[in-house]
Amino acid sequence: MKTSARNQFEGKIVEFIEGAVMTEVKIEVSDSVHICATITNEGKESLGLNVGNTVGAIVKASSIILSKSKLKTSARNNIQGNVAEVIKGAVNSEVKISIGSSVVCAIVTNESIDDLSIAKGDSIYAIFKASSVILIA
């Protein structure tokens, strides 16, 4: 399946936390990177997900929030990396973040780039909600 989403990961399901309506799925992308996704219980069943399965995880670049420091937030995904590249556009910028062997792309306003003084080589956190993750089995 091809998508326009910039962030496409593959990993192994390592844990489920099941609720009455939703299930949190913890995916190991690498030894140091785990992604949490929330999906409906019906979605879990229709995808036939089990611990140990390999799944794809998709996150739109516009769903990524950037921070130069680790923040306490309700977002389940707060992944540290280093800015590999900043590509400025007329209104928005694309920020490519190296996280181990993976790259996370974020689209943020140029004003945010300036306010945070984001530059190549900076340590930065990519933050996104578990509900922003789409799983593919």
N, C-alpha and C positions, 0 to 999 in steps of 0.2 A: 504494500500500500504506500503510495506517495502522498505526502501532505506538504502544505506550505509552512508548517510549524518549524521554527529554527532549531528547537531543542528536542532531539529524539535520542532516547537512551534505551539500552537493553540491559536487563538485569534479572536476578533470580529472586523470587518471592521467598522471604525468610520469616515472615510473621503476619498473622491476621489478628486484629482485634475486632470482634464482631459485636454489633449493637442491634437494637430492635429493627432499625431501618437501614443503617449504613455500616460498612465494614472499612476499617483502616487497613491498608495493605502496605507493608514495609518491603521495599525492593533494594537489594544490594547491587549497586552498579559497579562498585569496586570495593576493595578492602576499606577505603577511607570515605566512600560516598554511598549514602543511603538516601533513598527518596521515599517519602510517605505520600500515599494517594488515598483519597476516600471515594468509595463507589457504593452504589446501592447494593443491598444483599441480592437483589434480583440480577444486577449486573455481574456480580461475582459468580452466581450460579450459571448465568447464560454463557459466560466466558469459560466456565469449567475450571476455575482457578483453584490451585492447591499449593501448599508450601513446597518449594523446590522447582515449580514451573518457571520457565523463562518467559518474561513478558516485555513488551515495549512500553515506554512511558514517554508521553508527549507533553510539552509545556510551551505555550506561545511565548515568544520573546517579550511581548508587551505585558505579560503577567509577572515578569521578574522585577522585583524591587531591589535596588542596590543600596548598600550601606558600607561605610568605611570602618564601622565598629560593630561588634556582635550586639544585637539588640534582643531584648526580651519581648517577643511578640506572640500572638496567637498562631502565627504561621508555623506549620510543622517542618518546613524545609528552610534551613538556614545554613548554606554551604559556603565555606571559605575557599577563595581561589585568588589568582593574580590576573590583573588586567593584561591581556595579550595585545589588544588593539582597540582603538577608539576611532570610529568612522563618523565624522560629523556630516550631517545633512543640513538642509535649510531650517528645519524646525526640530527634528529629533536626531539622536545619535544612536549608533549601534555600538554596544560594548561587548567585546568577546573576552570571556574569562576562562583561563586555563584552570581546570580542576583535575589534577592527576593527568590521566590520558584523555579526559573528556574536555569539551569546550561548551560553555553555557553562553548563549547570546541573550542580551537584554536590549530592549529599545526604550530609551528614556529621553526626556526633553534636553535640549542643549542647555537650558537654564539649570537643570539638575547637574549636568556635567560640570558647569562652571561653579555652582554652589558647593559641590562636594570636591572640586578640584581633582576630578578623576583623570588619571593619566596612565599610560602604559607602564607596567611594572608595579603599580599599586596593589596592595593587599585589599581585597574587597569581599563582601558577602553578597551572595545571590539568595534572595528571600522570595519564597512563593508558597501559597496556600496548598494544602493537600487536595482541596477541591478543584484546583487549577490543573491537576494532572489527569490526563486521559490515558487509560490503559488499553493495550492491544495484545490479544493472545494469539 
